[in-house]
Amino acid sequence: MKRFFDLESPLMVFLFQVFDMIYLSILWIVTSIPIITVGVSSTALYTAVHRCIQKGESHIWSTFWTAFRENWRRATLVWLVALAMLALLTLDALVFRNMIVRGEWMGNLYWVILVLICVVVTWVVYLSAYCARCHGGVRETLWISLLLMLLHPVQVLWVFLPILGGAVIGLSIPGLLVFLPAPVCWLGSITIEKVLRLHMQPEDLEKESRDEK
């Protein structure tokens, strides 16, 4: 029995990771309450998931808040662009939804708008990942993250599916919402990291390989 409760045992490692996921999810929710901070809180979440959950480095609290401070300006500005797009698309969706109710044929554009909303939501994850993992200005972050999506459309689906699954679970069991952000981010990051590595310089890949050893 003692080996099951050893700090290095698979069971304890798993339990610590579950606790870290819950901890990170709560941090993200609290720091996202002012809607304007969703971008930087998502960047901090991605950073902490990548470094603390995936690679087992550093401490969650310090990693999260360091990333939050360092990416405040860039992550907030790119988020405001995405937020404006989401707001506009949401208004369009409401208009076309009313057209469906009135039986107008143009109401079918409602489904197109829904797809675009899903694309922009997924783009936000790419924006957060790029802010967390790469340097560059606001314009570069916007364009390169979008380019990464366009170059790898199949991978976009694998990033979106955890978001969709999290949304379905959260709407079905609202009490689980507080536990979902970090697991959703972790699942999406698995695909995004593969995409990023395809476009990284050889010296950067070599450095990361050394750091992982």
PyMOL commands that set and color helices and strands:
alter all, ss='L'
color gray80, all
select helices_A, chain A and resi 2-5+10-32+35-54+60-70+72-101+105-133+138-151+153-172+174-179+181-198+202-212
alter helices_A, ss='H'
color red, helices_A
deselect
rebuild
show_as cartoon
